[in-house]
Amino acid sequence: MVFKRLRRIGGGGTVPLEVDTQVAAGFVRPGEVLQGEVLLRALDREVDLGGVELELFAKVTPSYEGAGTTETICWPSTSAYFKLAKGEERRVPFEHRLPWDTPVTEVSGQAVGAVLGLSTKVQIEDAEAVSDNDLVHVAALPLHEAVLDAFAAEGYLCDACDVTDERIPTVEYGLYLTQTFLLADRLGTAGRPPQLELSFVTNRVGCEIYLRRAAPAQDDWEDKPPAASWVAAHHDVGSVDFGAEAQTWIDLVSKLSTG
């Protein structure tokens, strides 16, 4: 356990309370339940708690100047209305089902560059205090991995990903953000784009999959090259030949890209 001394919001120093927010061991995927607990410890006097607020957020690339660099994913609920005696410790459990379109931080056990964090805010004696943020690791769904593996078999490996506060036009979202994977062609196949951008819009049924020639310098979705899209269901994993699908998708995007 690593307890952190809380600092007051708006300045004014620290408060007589330490906190250690812990996410359950292992990994969690979009659509699954994030579990953990908040460990609270009073220091040199009794502390009257008025609640604990957790916020799961993603670091994002802002789509316009002045926009924030984080977007809230959800607020896991807790109950913490009690008094702690001097030196007393107490554990406050929490759990929350992640939205299906939560960005993923790792694919097949490898980090992809997305950053998710969990902040802990405590109401204490008419003053708010916030702890340091804790990283949260979210693994890709089997459908995500099947599609990415299919592109890898074609030579397109994931170089990086970007999470932006922008939506794909006309697409229904739960969260106001989009995660895009940058795929680079390691084979250098003639007639194919050297880089592709792959985006998933995920829900409980499956994914809308968007593929286009990469244009990292372009921030606005509509300013980028045209994208092709497909739909795949979670239950397609193991029954659909995504290798053949990836070949078809790459060929189509190559034609779109060259007009």
DRENDO-1510 file (C-alpha; in Angstrom, 1 decimal, always signed):
<recs>
REC; n; res; u; v; w
REC; 1; MET; +0.0; +0.0; +0.0 .
REC; 2; VAL; +1.2; +3.5; -0.8 .
REC; 3; PHE; -0.8; +6.1; +1.1 .
REC; 4; LYS; -0.8; +9.7; -0.3 .
REC; 5; ARG; -1.3; +12.8; +1.8 .
REC; 6; LEU; -4.3; +14.7; +0.4 .
REC; 7; ARG; -3.9; +18.3; -0.7 .
REC; 8; ARG; -6.7; +20.9; -0.7 .
REC; 9; ILE; -8.3; +22.0; -3.9 .
REC; 10; GLY; -7.6; +25.7; -4.4 .
REC; 11; GLY; -4.5; +25.7; -2.2 .
REC; 12; GLY; -4.2; +25.9; +1.5 .
REC; 13; GLY; -1.9; +23.0; +2.1 .
REC; 14; THR; -2.8; +19.4; +3.0 .
REC; 15; VAL; -5.6; +17.8; +5.1 .
REC; 16; PRO; -5.2; +15.4; +8.0 .
REC; 17; LEU; -6.0; +12.4; +5.9 .
REC; 18; GLU; -4.1; +9.9; +3.7 .
REC; 19; VAL; -5.6; +7.8; +0.9 .
REC; 20; ASP; -4.6; +4.8; -1.2 .
REC; 21; THR; -6.9; +4.0; -4.1 .
REC; 22; GLN; -6.4; +0.5; -5.4 .
REC; 23; VAL; -7.8; -1.1; -8.6 .
REC; 24; ALA; -8.4; -4.9; -8.4 .
REC; 25; ALA; -5.5; -7.0; -9.7 .
REC; 26; GLY; -5.6; -8.3; -13.2 .
REC; 27; PHE; -7.0; -6.6; -16.3 .
REC; 28; VAL; -10.5; -5.2; -17.1 .
REC; 29; ARG; -12.0; -4.9; -20.6 .
REC; 30; PRO; -14.6; -2.4; -21.9 .
REC; 31; GLY; -18.0; -3.6; -20.8 .
REC; 32; GLU; -16.6; -5.3; -17.8 .
REC; 33; VAL; -16.8; -4.2; -14.1 .
REC; 34; LEU; -13.9; -2.1; -12.8 .
REC; 35; GLN; -13.5; -3.0; -9.1 .
REC; 36; GLY; -11.3; -1.7; -6.3 .
REC; 37; GLU; -11.2; +0.0; -3.0 .
REC; 38; VAL; -10.2; +3.3; -1.4 .
REC; 39; LEU; -8.2; +3.0; +1.8 .
REC; 40; LEU; -8.5; +6.0; +4.1 .
REC; 41; ARG; -6.4; +6.8; +7.2 .
REC; 42; ALA; -6.9; +9.6; +9.6 .
REC; 43; LEU; -3.6; +11.2; +10.8 .
REC; 44; ASP; -3.2; +13.4; +13.9 .
REC; 45; ARG; -6.9; +13.9; +14.7 .
REC; 46; GLU; -10.5; +12.8; +14.1 .
REC; 47; VAL; -11.7; +13.4; +10.5 .
REC; 48; ASP; -15.4; +13.8; +9.4 .
REC; 49; LEU; -15.8; +12.6; +5.9 .
REC; 50; GLY; -18.6; +13.9; +3.6 .
REC; 51; GLY; -18.1; +11.6; +0.7 .
REC; 52; VAL; -15.6; +10.1; -1.8 .
REC; 53; GLU; -15.8; +10.9; -5.5 .
REC; 54; LEU; -14.0; +8.8; -8.1 .
REC; 55; GLU; -13.5; +9.9; -11.7 .
REC; 56; LEU; -12.1; +7.6; -14.5 .
REC; 57; PHE; -10.7; +9.8; -17.2 .
REC; 58; ALA; -8.7; +9.5; -20.5 .
REC; 59; LYS; -5.9; +11.8; -21.6 .
REC; 60; VAL; -6.9; +13.1; -25.0 .
REC; 61; THR; -5.4; +15.2; -27.8 .
REC; 62; PRO; -7.6; +18.3; -28.0 .
REC; 63; SER; -9.3; +18.9; -31.3 .
REC; 64; TYR; -9.2; +22.7; -31.0 .
REC; 65; GLU; -7.1; +25.3; -29.2 .
REC; 66; GLY; -8.2; +25.8; -25.6 .
REC; 67; ALA; -9.9; +22.4; -25.2 .
REC; 68; GLY; -9.1; +20.3; -22.2 .
REC; 69; THR; -6.6; +17.5; -22.3 .
REC; 70; THR; -8.8; +14.9; -20.4 .
REC; 71; GLU; -12.2; +13.5; -20.9 .
REC; 72; THR; -14.3; +11.9; -18.2 .
REC; 73; ILE; -15.3; +8.2; -18.9 .
REC; 74; CYS; -17.3; +7.5; -15.8 .
REC; 75; TRP; -17.7; +8.2; -12.1 .
REC; 76; PRO; -17.5; +4.9; -10.1 .
REC; 77; SER; -19.8; +5.2; -7.1 .
REC; 78; THR; -18.7; +4.9; -3.4 .
REC; 79; SER; -20.3; +5.6; -0.1 .
REC; 80; ALA; -18.1; +7.3; +2.5 .
REC; 81; TYR; -20.1; +9.3; +5.0 .
REC; 82; PHE; -18.5; +8.6; +8.4 .
REC; 83; LYS; -16.0; +9.7; +11.0 .
REC; 84; LEU; -12.5; +8.4; +11.3 .
REC; 85; ALA; -10.8; +8.4; +14.7 .
REC; 86; LYS; -7.2; +9.6; +15.0 .
REC; 87; GLY; -5.1; +6.9; +13.4 .
REC; 88; GLU; -8.1; +4.8; +12.2 .
REC; 89; GLU; -8.1; +3.2; +8.7 .
REC; 90; ARG; -11.1; +2.1; +6.7 .
REC; 91; ARG; -11.6; +0.5; +3.3 .
REC; 92; VAL; -14.3; +1.8; +0.9 .
REC; 93; PRO; -15.0; -0.6; -2.0 .
REC; 94; PHE; -16.2; +0.5; -5.4 .
REC; 95; GLU; -17.2; -1.1; -8.6 .
REC; 96; HIS; -18.5; +0.3; -11.9 .
REC; 97; ARG; -19.2; -1.3; -15.3 .
REC; 98; LEU; -17.0; +0.4; -18.0 .
REC; 99; PRO; -18.7; +1.8; -21.1 .
REC; 100; TRP; -18.2; -0.4; -24.1 .
REC; 101; ASP; -16.3; +2.4; -26.0 .
REC; 102; THR; -13.8; +3.0; -23.2 .
REC; 103; PRO; -10.3; +3.4; -24.8 .
REC; 104; VAL; -8.0; +0.5; -24.4 .
REC; 105; THR; -4.4; +0.9; -23.0 .
REC; 106; GLU; -3.0; -2.4; -24.1 .
REC; 107; VAL; -3.5; -5.0; -26.9 .
REC; 108; SER; -2.2; -8.5; -26.5 .
REC; 109; GLY; -0.4; -7.4; -23.3 .
REC; 110; GLN; +1.4; -4.6; -25.1 .
REC; 111; ALA; +0.9; -0.9; -24.2 .
REC; 112; VAL; -0.4; +1.1; -27.1 .
REC; 113; GLY; +0.1; +4.6; -25.7 .
REC; 114; ALA; -3.4; +5.5; -24.4 .
REC; 115; VAL; -3.5; +6.8; -20.8 .
REC; 116; LEU; -6.4; +6.3; -18.4 .
REC; 117; GLY; -6.4; +7.5; -14.8 .
REC; 118; LEU; -8.5; +7.4; -11.7 .
REC; 119; SER; -8.7; +10.4; -9.5 .
REC; 120; THR; -9.9; +10.4; -5.9 .
REC; 121; LYS; -11.7; +13.4; -4.5 .
REC; 122; VAL; -12.7; +13.5; -0.8 .
REC; 123; GLN; -15.1; +15.9; +0.9 .
REC; 124; ILE; -13.8; +16.6; +4.3 .
REC; 125; GLU; -15.1; +19.1; +6.9 .
REC; 126; ASP; -16.5; +21.5; +4.3 .
REC; 127; ALA; -13.3; +21.4; +2.1 .
REC; 128; GLU; -12.5; +19.3; -0.9 .
REC; 129; ALA; -9.2; +17.5; -1.2 .
REC; 130; VAL; -7.8; +15.5; -4.1 .
REC; 131; SER; -5.2; +12.8; -4.2 .
REC; 132; ASP; -2.7; +12.0; -7.0 .
REC; 133; ASN; -4.1; +10.2; -10.0 .
REC; 134; ASP; -3.8; +6.4; -10.3 .
REC; 135; LEU; -3.2; +4.7; -13.7 .
REC; 136; VAL; -5.9; +2.2; -14.9 .
REC; 137; HIS; -5.1; -0.5; -17.4 .
REC; 138; VAL; -7.8; -1.6; -19.9 .
REC; 139; ALA; -7.2; -4.5; -22.2 .
REC; 140; ALA; -8.6; -4.8; -25.7 .
REC; 141; LEU; -11.7; -6.9; -26.4 .
REC; 142; PRO; -11.2; -10.2; -28.3 .
REC; 143; LEU; -12.8; -8.5; -31.4 .
REC; 144; HIS; -10.3; -5.7; -31.3 .
REC; 145; GLU; -7.4; -8.1; -31.1 .
REC; 146; ALA; -8.8; -10.3; -33.9 .
REC; 147; VAL; -9.0; -7.4; -36.2 .
REC; 148; LEU; -5.6; -6.0; -35.3 .
REC; 149; ASP; -4.0; -9.5; -35.6 .
REC; 150; ALA; -5.5; -9.7; -39.1 .
REC; 151; PHE; -3.8; -6.5; -40.1 .
REC; 152; ALA; -0.6; -7.6; -38.5 .
REC; 153; ALA; -0.7; -10.7; -40.7 .
REC; 154; GLU; -0.9; -8.4; -43.7 .
REC; 155; GLY; +2.2; -6.5; -42.4 .
REC; 156; TYR; +0.4; -3.6; -40.8 .
REC; 157; LEU; +1.6; -3.3; -37.2 .
REC; 158; CYS; +0.4; -0.9; -34.6 .
REC; 159; ASP; +2.9; +1.9; -34.1 .
REC; 160; ALA; +0.9; +4.1; -31.8 .
REC; 161; CYS; -2.6; +5.2; -31.0 .
REC; 162; ASP; -4.3; +8.5; -30.4 .
REC; 163; VAL; -7.3; +9.4; -28.3 .
REC; 164; THR; -9.1; +12.6; -29.3 .
REC; 165; ASP; -12.1; +14.6; -28.1 .
REC; 166; GLU; -13.7; +14.3; -31.5 .
REC; 167; ARG; -16.5; +12.1; -32.8 .
REC; 168; ILE; -16.8; +10.4; -36.2 .
REC; 169; PRO; -19.7; +12.3; -37.9 .
REC; 170; THR; -23.1; +10.5; -38.0 .
REC; 171; VAL; -21.9; +7.8; -35.6 .
REC; 172; GLU; -23.7; +7.2; -32.3 .
REC; 173; TYR; -21.4; +7.4; -29.3 .
REC; 174; GLY; -21.6; +6.9; -25.6 .
REC; 175; LEU; -18.4; +8.8; -24.9 .
REC; 176; TYR; -17.2; +12.0; -26.5 .
REC; 177; LEU; -13.9; +10.7; -27.8 .
REC; 178; THR; -12.4; +8.5; -30.5 .
REC; 179; GLN; -9.4; +6.1; -30.3 .
REC; 180; THR; -7.4; +5.7; -33.5 .
REC; 181; PHE; -4.6; +3.1; -34.1 .
REC; 182; LEU; -1.8; +4.0; -36.4 .
REC; 183; LEU; -0.8; +1.0; -38.5 .
REC; 184; ALA; +2.5; +0.9; -40.4 .
REC; 185; ASP; +3.2; -1.4; -43.3 .
REC; 186; ARG; +6.4; -3.4; -42.5 .
REC; 187; LEU; +6.3; -5.3; -45.8 .
REC; 188; GLY; +6.2; -2.3; -48.1 .
REC; 189; THR; +3.7; -3.9; -50.4 .
REC; 190; ALA; +3.4; -2.1; -53.7 .
REC; 191; GLY; +0.1; -0.3; -54.3 .
REC; 192; ARG; -0.8; -0.2; -50.6 .
REC; 193; PRO; -0.7; +2.8; -48.2 .
REC; 194; PRO; +2.4; +2.9; -46.1 .
REC; 195; GLN; +0.3; +3.8; -43.1 .
REC; 196; LEU; -3.3; +3.3; -42.1 .
REC; 197; GLU; -5.6; +4.7; -39.4 .
REC; 198; LEU; -8.0; +2.2; -37.8 .
REC; 199; SER; -10.8; +3.2; -35.4 .
REC; 200; PHE; -13.3; +1.2; -33.5 .
REC; 201; VAL; -16.7; +2.4; -32.3 .
REC; 202; THR; -17.7; -0.3; -29.8 .
REC; 203; ASN; -21.0; -1.2; -28.2 .
REC; 204; ARG; -22.4; -4.3; -26.5 .
REC; 205; VAL; -23.2; -6.0; -29.9 .
REC; 206; GLY; -19.9; -5.4; -31.7 .
REC; 207; CYS; -17.9; -2.6; -33.5 .
REC; 208; GLU; -18.2; -0.2; -36.3 .
REC; 209; ILE; -14.7; -0.4; -37.9 .
REC; 210; TYR; -13.3; +2.6; -39.8 .
REC; 211; LEU; -10.2; +2.4; -42.0 .
REC; 212; ARG; -8.4; +5.1; -44.0 .
REC; 213; ARG; -5.0; +6.1; -45.3 .
REC; 214; ALA; -3.2; +7.7; -42.4 .
REC; 215; ALA; -3.0; +11.5; -42.2 .
REC; 216; PRO; -1.6; +12.2; -38.7 .
REC; 217; ALA; -1.1; +15.9; -39.4 .
REC; 218; GLN; -4.9; +16.4; -40.0 .
REC; 219; ASP; -6.9; +16.8; -36.8 .
REC; 220; ASP; -10.4; +17.1; -38.2 .
REC; 221; TRP; -12.0; +13.9; -39.2 .
REC; 222; GLU; -13.6; +15.4; -42.3 .
REC; 223; ASP; -10.3; +16.8; -43.5 .
REC; 224; LYS; -8.6; +13.4; -43.6 .
REC; 225; PRO; -8.7; +11.0; -46.6 .
REC; 226; PRO; -12.0; +9.1; -47.1 .
REC; 227; ALA; -12.7; +6.2; -44.8 .
REC; 228; ALA; -14.3; +2.9; -45.4 .
REC; 229; SER; -16.4; +1.3; -42.7 .
REC; 230; TRP; -17.6; -2.2; -41.7 .
REC; 231; VAL; -19.5; -3.8; -38.9 .
REC; 232; ALA; -18.4; -6.8; -36.9 .
REC; 233; ALA; -20.1; -8.6; -34.0 .
REC; 234; HIS; -18.3; -9.8; -30.8 .
REC; 235; HIS; -19.6; -13.3; -31.6 .
REC; 236; ASP; -17.8; -13.2; -35.0 .
REC; 237; VAL; -14.5; -13.9; -33.3 .
REC; 238; GLY; -13.6; -17.5; -34.2 .
REC; 239; SER; -16.1; -17.9; -36.9 .
REC; 240; VAL; -15.2; -15.0; -39.4 .
REC; 241; ASP; -12.0; -15.1; -41.4 .
REC; 242; PHE; -10.7; -11.6; -40.4 .
REC; 243; GLY; -7.5; -12.3; -42.4 .
REC; 244; ALA; -9.5; -12.3; -45.6 .
REC; 245; GLU; -11.6; -9.4; -44.4 .
REC; 246; ALA; -8.4; -7.3; -43.8 .
REC; 247; GLN; -7.1; -8.0; -47.3 .
REC; 248; THR; -10.4; -6.8; -48.7 .
REC; 249; TRP; -10.5; -3.7; -46.5 .
REC; 250; ILE; -6.9; -2.7; -47.3 .
REC; 251; ASP; -7.5; -3.1; -51.1 .
REC; 252; LEU; -10.7; -1.0; -50.9 .
REC; 253; VAL; -9.0; +1.8; -48.9 .
REC; 254; SER; -6.1; +1.8; -51.4 .
REC; 255; LYS; -8.5; +2.5; -54.2 .
REC; 256; LEU; -10.3; +5.2; -52.2 .
REC; 257; SER; -7.1; +6.9; -51.4 .
REC; 258; THR; -6.0; +7.1; -55.0 .
REC; 259; GLY; -9.3; +8.4; -56.1 .
</recs>
